Amino acid sequence: MSYHSPFENYAYAMLTANALRTPDKPALVYRGRTYTFDGLNRAVNKIANALTAAGIVAGQRVGSLLN
């Protein structure tokens, strides 16, 4: 069994590092709404955990429908 670190994903590593270092700093502003690093990190982790619970594993492709 091989172990894959979540930090192999550069974007994930940077988001997590910034959420730990500056949680209240704005990470993203979209249509007048500001998302902090902590808030964005929590949202990403919520989606990642839902995908894991649905049986999705690292390396699988997942599509999304965005409005």
Backbone bond lengths (Angstrom), bond angles and torsions (degrees), N, CA, C in turn:
res aa  C-N    CA-C-N  psi(-1)  N-CA   C-N-CA  omega(-1)  CA-C   N-CA-C  phi
1 M - - - 1.450 - - 1.532 108.21 -
2 S 1.299 115.94 132.11 1.467 119.52 179.72 1.528 109.67 -101.95
3 Y 1.316 115.05 149.00 1.450 121.54 179.92 1.519 108.80 -104.45
4 H 1.314 116.27 132.11 1.461 121.33 176.87 1.518 108.48 -116.32
5 S 1.293 115.98 121.70 1.458 121.20 177.89 1.528 109.61 -74.89
6 P 1.339 118.14 138.65 1.467 119.03 176.15 1.521 111.56 -64.01
7 F 1.338 117.33 -17.11 1.451 120.35 -178.92 1.529 112.49 -83.59
8 E 1.339 117.13 4.53 1.463 120.06 171.78 1.528 109.68 -69.05
9 N 1.318 116.42 -19.44 1.455 122.47 177.33 1.524 107.31 -93.11
10 Y 1.316 117.13 110.51 1.465 121.90 -174.46 1.530 112.32 -59.63
11 A 1.318 117.82 -42.91 1.464 120.38 -178.84 1.527 110.42 -62.78
12 Y 1.320 116.58 -42.38 1.465 121.14 178.00 1.523 110.39 -62.45
13 A 1.318 116.55 -43.66 1.465 121.10 -179.67 1.524 111.13 -62.22
14 M 1.315 117.51 -43.78 1.462 120.79 -179.34 1.528 111.59 -67.97
15 L 1.325 117.06 -41.92 1.458 120.27 178.80 1.528 110.23 -62.60
16 T 1.320 116.71 -45.97 1.461 120.83 -179.88 1.527 111.18 -63.32
17 A 1.319 117.17 -44.77 1.468 121.12 -179.94 1.530 110.91 -61.36
18 N 1.322 116.77 -44.26 1.465 120.17 179.60 1.526 111.68 -69.03
19 A 1.322 117.32 -34.68 1.470 120.29 177.72 1.522 110.38 -65.53
20 L 1.320 116.78 -35.54 1.461 120.24 178.12 1.527 111.93 -75.29
21 R 1.327 116.09 -38.08 1.459 121.18 -175.40 1.531 112.34 -79.88
22 T 1.325 116.92 -45.87 1.470 121.22 -175.96 1.530 109.66 -137.11
23 P 1.329 117.49 71.15 1.467 120.60 -172.95 1.530 114.91 -61.43
24 D 1.317 117.50 -31.23 1.467 120.03 -175.89 1.523 113.93 -94.76
25 K 1.318 117.42 0.30 1.462 121.49 179.60 1.539 109.43 -76.71
26 P 1.323 117.66 139.85 1.468 119.80 178.26 1.538 111.83 -61.76
27 A 1.308 115.00 130.89 1.461 121.38 178.50 1.519 110.75 -104.20
28 L 1.334 115.84 -31.30 1.458 120.69 -173.06 1.519 108.66 -154.60
29 V 1.319 116.28 136.60 1.456 120.99 173.49 1.523 106.01 -124.03
30 Y 1.329 115.73 122.67 1.457 120.66 -178.14 1.516 109.25 -139.17
31 R 1.329 115.88 122.86 1.469 122.95 179.01 1.521 111.60 50.74
32 G 1.320 115.03 43.60 1.453 120.43 176.32 1.511 115.44 81.67
33 R 1.316 118.02 -3.35 1.456 121.22 178.89 1.521 109.27 -102.62
34 T 1.327 116.35 132.89 1.457 121.43 -179.61 1.521 109.73 -104.00
35 Y 1.322 115.83 131.78 1.457 122.82 176.84 1.526 108.12 -111.52
36 T 1.326 116.96 125.42 1.459 120.14 177.34 1.527 109.24 -79.05
37 F 1.327 115.92 165.50 1.463 119.40 177.21 1.524 110.69 -59.62
38 D 1.338 116.90 -40.73 1.463 119.49 179.42 1.524 111.27 -65.53
39 G 1.327 117.12 -44.89 1.459 120.76 179.93 1.516 112.68 -63.82
40 L 1.317 116.24 -42.95 1.460 120.50 178.45 1.519 110.73 -65.46
41 N 1.332 116.90 -41.79 1.465 121.32 178.89 1.530 110.70 -62.10
42 R 1.327 116.55 -41.94 1.471 120.27 178.59 1.537 111.02 -63.59
43 A 1.323 116.74 -42.06 1.466 120.58 179.91 1.526 111.07 -64.34
44 V 1.330 116.56 -43.43 1.469 120.90 179.04 1.524 110.09 -63.04
45 N 1.335 116.98 -44.00 1.462 120.39 -179.75 1.520 112.10 -65.84
46 K 1.330 116.92 -34.63 1.468 120.91 177.79 1.533 110.25 -62.37
47 I 1.313 116.37 -44.96 1.467 121.01 178.54 1.524 110.64 -66.36
48 A 1.338 116.72 -43.85 1.468 120.52 179.65 1.527 111.20 -61.01
49 N 1.322 117.07 -41.92 1.463 120.52 178.98 1.524 111.68 -66.52
50 A 1.330 117.12 -36.94 1.467 120.35 177.45 1.529 110.73 -65.69
51 L 1.322 116.87 -40.57 1.461 119.99 178.02 1.530 110.96 -65.35
52 T 1.333 116.54 -41.41 1.465 120.63 177.68 1.524 110.40 -62.11
53 A 1.333 117.13 -43.49 1.461 121.28 179.24 1.532 111.49 -63.25
54 A 1.331 116.46 -27.48 1.469 121.24 179.18 1.526 111.96 -83.65
55 G 1.338 116.47 -0.06 1.457 119.93 176.70 1.516 114.99 96.48
56 I 1.311 118.01 5.14 1.461 121.37 178.65 1.529 108.38 -74.37
57 V 1.323 116.56 134.98 1.469 121.19 179.12 1.519 109.59 -119.64
58 A 1.314 115.30 161.90 1.464 121.36 180.00 1.524 110.07 -54.07
59 G 1.321 115.48 134.75 1.459 121.02 178.88 1.519 113.62 98.27
60 Q 1.328 117.35 -19.58 1.459 119.57 178.06 1.527 109.24 -75.42
61 R 1.312 115.45 149.04 1.457 120.11 177.09 1.507 109.48 -91.14
62 V 1.324 114.86 140.27 1.456 121.15 -179.08 1.528 107.04 -132.00
63 G 1.300 116.10 130.77 1.460 120.96 176.87 1.527 109.39 -95.80
64 S 1.310 115.08 156.51 1.464 119.05 175.27 1.516 109.02 -139.53
65 L 1.298 115.45 147.28 1.453 122.58 178.13 1.523 107.15 -110.80
66 L 1.295 116.61 115.44 1.460 121.85 -177.63 1.518 110.05 -111.80
67 N 1.324 116.18 143.72 1.461 117.62 179.07 1.498 110.40 -88.66
